[in-house]
Each structure stands twice: as structure tokens, then as C-alpha cells.
Amino acid sequence: ALYRAHTLEKLQLGVAMLSRNTLAVLGPEETPQWQYHILETQYDDVLAAELPATEVYVAAQELLRNPSQESFQDLTSGLFRHHQLLQKDELNALYQCALNYCIRRINDGQPEAYADALSLYRTLLDRDLLLQNGRLSQWTYKNIATTGLRSGEFDWTEDFLHTYRDALLPSERDNAFAF
């Protein structure tokens, strides 16, 4: 049991390292080689541990290292199957990896990625993962609204705007709703 917990923790840290590199816009040539060594040596440990949660972290690591629609689907399907095994903060970090992939695709001129992003946002809302202390960030609110509109989901977006309006801080509510 201790071995499995240690293996999962190593995998979580590897995903966190790669995610930070992605946010810092480090390319593969700029990523320190010791990080790749750590990630490569983890795979044998991860496979030996045979934990369902590791499947999700391996998929996240693959998406961060080699972004593709296939690795995105592996991560999102793993999250769907194993979400009940993960803590809220873990789920938020893993879903953020998937959302960041969608955002990169959108920024690269792939508007079809809006539909994937909206699907993720819907899941996050359904699983109550976006609210913190009953509040939704005005930036998340605006991002979801924009994603819904760009996806052509006008009725859903209007419903979202009204449903989550009161989850905004009162000082931000009118401005965010008018957006």
C-alpha cells in the first residue's frame, strides 16, 4: 500500500512539473533533462502499481508531453471512469490540463476545440468542481459564457448565465452578467 501511494505521488508530481512547464511555455528542448529522466523511470513503477487513478495521471502526463486528440481523449475518458477515486483538488488540476489543451487548440486556430472545452466546463459544473465556497470566479464565468457562445450553444449559455449569476461575488455580479 505504501509503495502504491508513493508511486501515485511521484506521478502527481510529474504531472505538476509538466503542467508548470506548459504554463511557462517551455518547449521540449527547454525542459530540464532530469525531468524527463524522472518521468521515464516512473512508468515502470506506475504500471506495476496497477491503480486505476494512475491511468488518469499517465494520460495527463502523455497529454502534456505529446499533445494530441488521442491523448486528450485518454485523459477525459479516464477522468470520466475514475473521478470518484480522486480528490477535488486533483480533479481540478487534471481537468485544467485538459482545458489548457483545448485553449491551445483554440489559440492555434482550431475553433472545433470550443466544443471540447464546453463539454469539460459542463462536467466541472455538474460535479461542482468550479465553485469555491459557493462562489464562481468572474473570469471562469466569462470564459464559460464565451465558450458556450462560440460553440453555438446559445440556449445553454443563456441558462448558465442566469443559473450561476448569484454564484458571483455581489461586487462583480452586474459587470460579469452584462459581459
C-alpha positions, 0 to 999 in steps of 0.5 A, spaced: 500 500 500 505 504 501 509 503 495 502 504 491 501 511 494 508 513 493 508 511 486 501 515 485 505 521 488 511 521 484 506 521 478 502 527 481 508 530 481 510 529 474 504 531 472 505 538 476 512 539 473 509 538 466 503 542 467 508 548 470 512 547 464 506 548 459 504 554 463 511 557 462 511 555 455 517 551 455 518 547 449 521 540 449 528 542 448 527 547 454 525 542 459 530 540 464 533 533 462 532 530 469 525 531 468 524 527 463 529 522 466 524 522 472 518 521 468 521 515 464 523 511 470 516 512 473 512 508 468 515 502 470 513 503 477 506 506 475 504 500 471 506 495 476 502 499 481 496 497 477 491 503 480 486 505 476 487 513 478 494 512 475 491 511 468 488 518 469 495 521 471 499 517 465 494 520 460 495 527 463 502 526 463 502 523 455 497 529 454 502 534 456 508 531 453 505 529 446 499 533 445 494 530 441 486 528 440 488 521 442 491 523 448 486 528 450 481 523 449 485 518 454 485 523 459 477 525 459 475 518 458 479 516 464 477 522 468 470 520 466 471 512 469 475 514 475 473 521 478 470 518 484 477 515 486 480 522 486 480 528 490 477 535 488 483 538 488 486 533 483 480 533 479 481 540 478 488 540 476 487 534 471 481 537 468 485 544 467 490 540 463 485 538 459 482 545 458 489 548 457 489 543 451 483 545 448 485 553 449 491 551 445 487 548 440 483 554 440 489 559 440 492 555 434 486 556 430 482 550 431 475 553 433 472 545 433 476 545 440 470 550 443 466 544 443 471 540 447 472 545 452 464 546 453 463 539 454 469 539 460 466 546 463 459 542 463 462 536 467 466 541 472 459 544 473 455 538 474 460 535 479 461 542 482 468 542 481 468 550 479 465 553 485 469 555 491 465 556 497 459 557 493 462 562 489 464 562 481 470 566 479 468 572 474 473 570 469 471 562 469 464 565 468 466 569 462 470 564 459 464 559 460 459 564 457 464 565 451 465 558 450 458 556 450 457 562 445 462 560 440 460 553 440 453 555 438 450 553 444 446 559 445 440 556 449 445 553 454 449 559 455 443 563 456 441 558 462 448 558 465 448 565 465 442 566 469 443 559 473 450 561 476 449 569 476 448 569 484 454 564 484 458 571 483 461 575 488 455 581 489 461 586 487 462 583 480 455 580 479 452 586 474 459 587 470 460 579 469 452 578 467 452 584 462 459 581 459 
